[in-house]
Amino acid sequence: MSPRPSWTLAFALSTSLVPLLASCDDPSASIDAGPAGGADGAGGAAVDGAVDADALACTGADACAWLDDYLRELVSALAGQVEIAPGLTVTGRETLAERSAARTYLRDQLARWGAVTGHTYATGENVVLTLPATTAAGAAAAPLLLGAHFDSVAAGPGAADNATGTALVVAAGRYLAGLPRRDRPVIIAVFDEEELGLIGSRAYARDLVAAGTALHSAHCFDMLSYDGDDDGGVELWSPTTELAALYQRHGQARGVPIAAFTFTRSDHQAFLEQGLAAVGVGEQFVGGDHTSHYHRATDTFDKVDFDYLGAAARLALSVSTDVVVD
């Protein structure tokens, strides 16, 4: 998350329940992905027409065990708890060498689930996984984008900020690649240089618009590590009305309190600036229930609440399924 706070309370939300959505079956094979495209615009999320909850529910004490293990694996490598490559442990993701190591690691992870490309710009490189729709009609639908920044500040390992958000979107790529049906393409993007002013995501969003690529919506995840009051709540940053309603419905179904604020200091802002529907998702940073280790050397693996991260990931998978499966 970028420094220099600036926020405003935006609105309260009230909507009805929807069924739980999100299959967490462990995908067994990667999928060959094609280029993303879209023809139905960058409007708000569809929140009706939910798919069969019995078929796709992620419920029960033992459900999605792979997800929790995988989130820990990803955060531990990115935050320097274990080697990110043979013989290499990073102490942060701020220098060119550290960012390169993190980028290579993330590219290798994402390539397990589909076709991965690098999006280069003047000072850095984003990594992008594209999953095609599995239906003929879906090939022309506007893609869903899930994104997070993988860089950190110089001060520390950046476990909360933002190994947690990065781990969530990589795990989402694994999950979405394994869905038996996708009615629109999916883009999983990890962005470089957010801490220097949303540089990577701004470059990517500009290039999307310049290429004439519409998005259904962009969902960017930043800091999902701490829940001091144990309410499980998450914040939405600058969501469209439709996206706010979508998250609120799934939050109510899962017992996750949702608060929404106008907030500009994360990658969702890059897409909003280009006129695309977007939302940031994070721990209660504006509301005050956030890690005290933000942008400090103490932002380490052992400070991450993995129960909270896992619950936030399940919310994200539930929302994503609603958007991707008609």
Wavefront OBJ file of the C-alpha trace (Angstrom):
o trace
v 0.000 0.000 0.000
v 1.333 3.395 -0.963
v 2.235 5.979 1.718
v 0.571 9.341 2.521
v -2.999 8.508 3.573
v -6.012 10.251 2.095
v -9.486 8.850 2.638
v -13.141 9.681 3.109
v -15.980 7.583 4.475
v -18.103 6.853 1.460
v -21.243 4.961 2.297
v -22.937 2.234 4.279
v -24.187 -0.900 2.583
v -27.270 -3.009 2.971
v -28.243 -5.914 0.733
v -29.643 -9.421 0.959
v -27.996 -12.806 1.241
v -26.810 -14.858 -1.696
v -25.808 -18.496 -1.669
v -22.231 -19.374 -0.908
v -20.251 -19.754 -4.088
v -16.744 -21.050 -4.581
v -15.430 -24.441 -5.398
v -12.129 -25.098 -3.708
v -11.386 -28.416 -5.363
v -7.681 -28.768 -6.065
v -7.131 -28.309 -9.814
v -5.082 -31.096 -11.321
v -3.999 -29.553 -14.599
v -3.114 -26.201 -16.049
v -5.134 -24.695 -18.885
v -3.828 -23.205 -22.099
v -4.995 -19.606 -22.039
v -5.678 -17.278 -24.917
v -5.710 -13.491 -25.106
v -8.250 -11.683 -22.999
v -10.882 -9.658 -24.708
v -14.265 -8.162 -23.995
v -17.271 -6.730 -25.678
v -19.714 -6.111 -22.871
v -18.025 -3.118 -21.353
v -16.482 -2.204 -18.027
v -19.742 -1.889 -16.193
v -20.654 -3.128 -12.739
v -20.782 -6.709 -11.591
v -23.761 -8.938 -12.143
v -25.117 -9.982 -8.773
v -28.041 -12.162 -9.850
v -28.296 -15.575 -11.491
v -26.208 -17.385 -8.884
v -24.984 -20.851 -9.817
v -25.867 -24.020 -7.905
v -24.592 -23.509 -4.368
v -24.605 -27.253 -3.657
v -22.234 -27.851 -6.548
v -19.859 -25.027 -5.745
v -20.093 -24.479 -1.987
v -16.838 -24.223 -0.061
v -18.095 -25.148 3.394
v -17.143 -27.369 6.280
v -14.134 -27.534 8.557
v -12.009 -29.482 6.078
v -13.033 -27.650 2.899
v -10.310 -25.903 0.939
v -7.424 -27.306 2.953
v -5.204 -26.835 -0.108
v -5.990 -23.120 -0.031
v -4.719 -22.536 3.496
v -1.546 -24.506 2.858
v -0.912 -22.733 -0.426
v -1.411 -19.266 1.054
v 1.175 -20.067 3.731
v 3.588 -21.420 1.142
v 3.340 -18.293 -0.996
v 3.623 -15.792 1.858
v 6.549 -17.662 3.402
v 8.575 -17.460 0.184
v 7.695 -13.848 -0.608
v 8.357 -12.651 2.957
v 11.697 -14.403 3.352
v 10.602 -17.116 5.759
v 11.889 -19.767 3.335
v 13.973 -19.704 0.167
v 12.267 -18.132 -2.832
v 14.688 -19.979 -5.105
v 17.392 -22.558 -4.391
v 20.001 -20.826 -2.256
v 18.145 -17.485 -2.262
v 16.098 -15.905 0.519
v 14.783 -12.371 0.045
v 14.666 -9.824 2.867
v 12.258 -7.596 0.970
v 10.934 -6.906 -2.515
v 12.156 -3.365 -3.088
v 15.489 -3.595 -4.932
v 15.787 -4.611 -8.571
v 17.287 -7.957 -7.566
v 14.593 -8.664 -4.976
v 11.785 -7.724 -7.330
v 13.309 -9.865 -10.073
v 13.484 -12.867 -7.751
v 9.888 -12.360 -6.632
v 8.741 -11.906 -10.227
v 10.414 -15.138 -11.330
v 8.879 -17.029 -8.423
v 5.406 -15.686 -9.166
v 5.744 -16.367 -12.887
v 6.645 -19.974 -12.126
v 3.683 -20.336 -9.772
v 1.172 -18.833 -12.193
v 2.508 -20.840 -15.142
v 1.257 -23.966 -13.374
v -2.307 -22.818 -14.048
v -2.141 -21.352 -17.563
v -0.410 -19.094 -20.063
v 1.668 -16.341 -18.451
v 3.072 -13.197 -20.038
v 5.191 -10.323 -18.817
v 3.854 -6.802 -19.160
v 6.878 -4.545 -19.353
v 7.024 -0.775 -19.001
v 9.805 1.752 -18.530
v 10.908 0.858 -15.000
v 9.437 -2.544 -14.222
v 7.434 -5.574 -15.236
v 4.065 -6.979 -14.222
v 3.238 -10.689 -14.510
v -0.096 -11.712 -16.028
v -1.937 -15.041 -16.187
v -4.863 -15.235 -18.620
v -7.495 -17.951 -18.307
v -9.867 -18.211 -21.278
v -13.598 -18.696 -21.030
v -14.634 -22.314 -21.472
v -17.829 -21.474 -23.383
v -18.211 -20.067 -26.887
v -20.335 -17.159 -25.704
v -17.928 -16.425 -22.875
v -15.020 -15.844 -25.241
v -16.541 -12.477 -26.155
v -17.296 -11.447 -22.567
v -15.262 -8.802 -20.760
v -12.652 -10.370 -18.449
v -12.627 -10.328 -14.674
v -9.284 -9.065 -13.334
v -7.849 -9.958 -9.932
v -4.656 -8.128 -9.019
v -2.182 -7.304 -6.254
v 1.211 -5.628 -5.987
v 4.199 -7.826 -5.219
v 6.777 -5.160 -4.338
v 7.478 -3.925 -0.811
v 8.949 -0.863 0.834
v 12.656 -0.880 1.676
v 11.993 -1.105 5.416
v 11.043 -4.713 5.650
v 9.954 -8.090 4.298
v 6.442 -6.917 3.424
v 4.569 -9.969 4.679
v 1.318 -8.081 5.224
v 2.066 -5.458 2.578
v 1.679 -7.177 0.277
v 2.687 -10.816 0.293
v -0.815 -11.525 1.627
v -2.665 -9.885 -1.260
v -0.286 -11.410 -3.791
v -0.756 -14.872 -2.305
v -4.522 -14.454 -2.463
v -4.601 -13.633 -6.175
v -2.134 -16.394 -7.104
v -4.265 -18.879 -5.167
v -7.337 -17.485 -6.921
v -5.650 -18.215 -10.238
v -5.184 -21.828 -9.185
v -8.813 -22.084 -8.104
v -10.306 -20.378 -11.160
v -8.161 -22.446 -13.532
v -9.774 -25.533 -12.021
v -13.371 -24.431 -12.485
v -15.139 -26.752 -14.929
v -16.872 -23.736 -16.451
v -15.889 -20.113 -16.973
v -18.356 -17.854 -18.751
v -15.822 -15.058 -19.164
v -12.024 -14.819 -19.331
v -10.039 -14.176 -16.157
v -6.886 -12.088 -15.778
v -4.635 -12.643 -12.757
v -2.082 -9.820 -12.518
v 0.684 -9.131 -10.022
v 1.914 -5.563 -10.228
v 5.365 -4.068 -9.806
v 6.213 -0.757 -8.094
v 2.953 0.016 -6.320
v 4.898 1.439 -3.399
v 6.421 4.085 -5.673
v 3.019 5.401 -6.741
v 0.972 2.633 -8.408
v 3.456 2.632 -11.288
v 2.968 -0.938 -12.493
v -0.824 -1.006 -12.276
v -1.136 2.412 -13.899
v 0.998 1.249 -16.815
v -1.085 -1.898 -17.172
v -4.450 -0.112 -16.958
v -3.352 2.505 -19.500
v -2.237 -0.186 -21.922
v -5.498 -2.110 -21.507
v -7.520 0.944 -22.432
v -5.176 1.866 -25.286
v -5.640 -1.639 -26.706
v -9.417 -1.292 -26.498
v -9.754 -4.100 -23.939
v -12.821 -3.784 -21.745
v -12.960 -5.276 -18.267
v -15.948 -6.553 -16.373
v -14.210 -5.234 -13.246
v -10.813 -5.090 -11.535
v -10.485 -6.366 -7.947
v -7.188 -5.459 -6.265
v -6.144 -6.989 -2.938
v -3.786 -5.239 -0.521
v -2.941 -6.176 3.086
v -5.093 -8.989 4.455
v -3.093 -9.942 7.524
v -4.687 -8.618 10.716
v -8.012 -8.670 12.534
v -7.520 -7.205 15.987
v -11.191 -7.204 16.961
v -11.812 -10.703 15.546
v -14.868 -9.640 13.579
v -13.437 -10.951 10.292
v -14.272 -7.670 8.576
v -12.793 -6.399 5.339
v -12.827 -3.000 3.697
v -13.798 -2.138 0.148
v -12.008 0.847 -1.330
v -13.805 3.054 -3.857
v -16.122 0.323 -5.189
v -18.808 0.893 -7.772
v -22.325 0.502 -6.400
v -22.662 -2.871 -8.120
v -19.381 -4.220 -6.765
v -20.195 -2.987 -3.268
v -23.520 -4.839 -3.394
v -21.831 -7.979 -4.708
v -19.306 -8.110 -1.867
v -21.913 -7.217 0.721
v -24.137 -10.090 -0.358
v -21.331 -12.603 -0.173
v -20.028 -11.070 3.040
v -23.405 -11.486 4.700
v -23.618 -15.084 3.508
v -20.213 -15.809 5.050
v -20.580 -13.681 8.183
v -17.936 -11.212 7.013
v -18.669 -7.553 7.869
v -18.089 -5.226 4.923
v -17.330 -1.499 5.130
v -16.747 0.756 2.136
v -14.620 3.890 1.885
v -13.266 6.205 -0.749
v -9.554 5.424 -0.699
v -6.987 6.003 -3.429
v -3.729 4.468 -2.227
v -3.761 1.051 -3.836
v -3.831 -0.489 -7.301
v -7.600 -0.320 -7.804
v -7.136 3.434 -8.238
v -5.172 2.866 -11.455
v -8.208 1.240 -13.066
v -10.661 3.819 -11.750
v -8.511 6.530 -13.324
v -9.043 4.828 -16.687
v -12.819 4.715 -16.272
v -12.928 0.993 -15.461
v -15.077 -0.579 -12.751
v -12.795 -1.473 -9.853
v -12.582 -2.121 -6.130
v -9.777 -2.418 -3.607
v -10.089 -5.060 -0.897
v -8.052 -5.073 2.308
v -8.027 -5.327 6.071
v -9.638 -2.474 7.996
v -6.936 0.061 7.212
v -9.175 3.106 7.079
v -11.322 1.849 9.957
v -8.279 1.523 12.213
v -8.172 -2.254 12.720
v -4.948 -2.884 10.812
v -1.484 -4.213 11.461
v 0.855 -2.009 13.471
v 3.753 -3.373 11.419
v 2.743 -1.544 8.235
v 5.859 -0.328 6.382
v 8.163 -1.502 9.176
v 10.972 -4.028 9.465
v 8.656 -6.042 11.723
v 6.214 -6.772 8.869
v 7.200 -10.434 8.954
v 5.637 -13.836 8.282
v 4.917 -14.543 11.958
v 2.686 -11.450 12.217
v 0.209 -12.682 9.595
v -3.163 -13.993 10.796
v -3.611 -16.854 8.333
v -7.115 -17.648 9.551
v -8.117 -14.122 8.557
v -6.286 -14.342 5.224
v -7.958 -17.665 4.493
v -11.405 -16.257 5.225
v -10.725 -13.237 3.010
v -9.539 -15.553 0.244
v -12.729 -17.604 0.486
v -14.768 -14.415 0.191
v -12.775 -13.471 -2.915
v -13.298 -16.911 -4.457
v -17.018 -16.716 -3.735
v -17.296 -13.313 -5.408
v -15.135 -14.421 -8.336
v -17.266 -17.488 -8.972
v -20.387 -15.339 -9.035
v -18.830 -13.135 -11.719
v -17.220 -15.884 -13.787
v -19.960 -18.546 -13.785
v -23.335 -17.423 -15.107
l 1 2 3 4 5 6 7 8 9 10 11 12 13 14 15 16 17 18 19 20 21 22 23 24 25 26 27 28 29 30 31 32 33 34 35 36 37 38 39 40 41 42 43 44 45 46 47 48 49 50 51 52 53 54 55 56 57 58 59 60 61 62 63 64 65 66 67 68 69 70 71 72 73 74 75 76 77 78 79 80 81 82 83 84 85 86 87 88 89 90 91 92 93 94 95 96 97 98 99 100 101 102 103 104 105 106 107 108 109 110 111 112 113 114 115 116 117 118 119 120 121 122 123 124 125 126 127 128 129 130 131 132 133 134 135 136 137 138 139 140 141 142 143 144 145 146 147 148 149 150 151 152 153 154 155 156 157 158 159 160 161 162 163 164 165 166 167 168 169 170 171 172 173 174 175 176 177 178 179 180 181 182 183 184 185 186 187 188 189 190 191 192 193 194 195 196 197 198 199 200 201 202 203 204 205 206 207 208 209 210 211 212 213 214 215 216 217 218 219 220 221 222 223 224 225 226 227 228 229 230 231 232 233 234 235 236 237 238 239 240 241 242 243 244 245 246 247 248 249 250 251 252 253 254 255 256 257 258 259 260 261 262 263 264 265 266 267 268 269 270 271 272 273 274 275 276 277 278 279 280 281 282 283 284 285 286 287 288 289 290 291 292 293 294 295 296 297 298 299 300 301 302 303 304 305 306 307 308 309 310 311 312 313 314 315 316 317 318 319 320 321 322 323 324 325 326
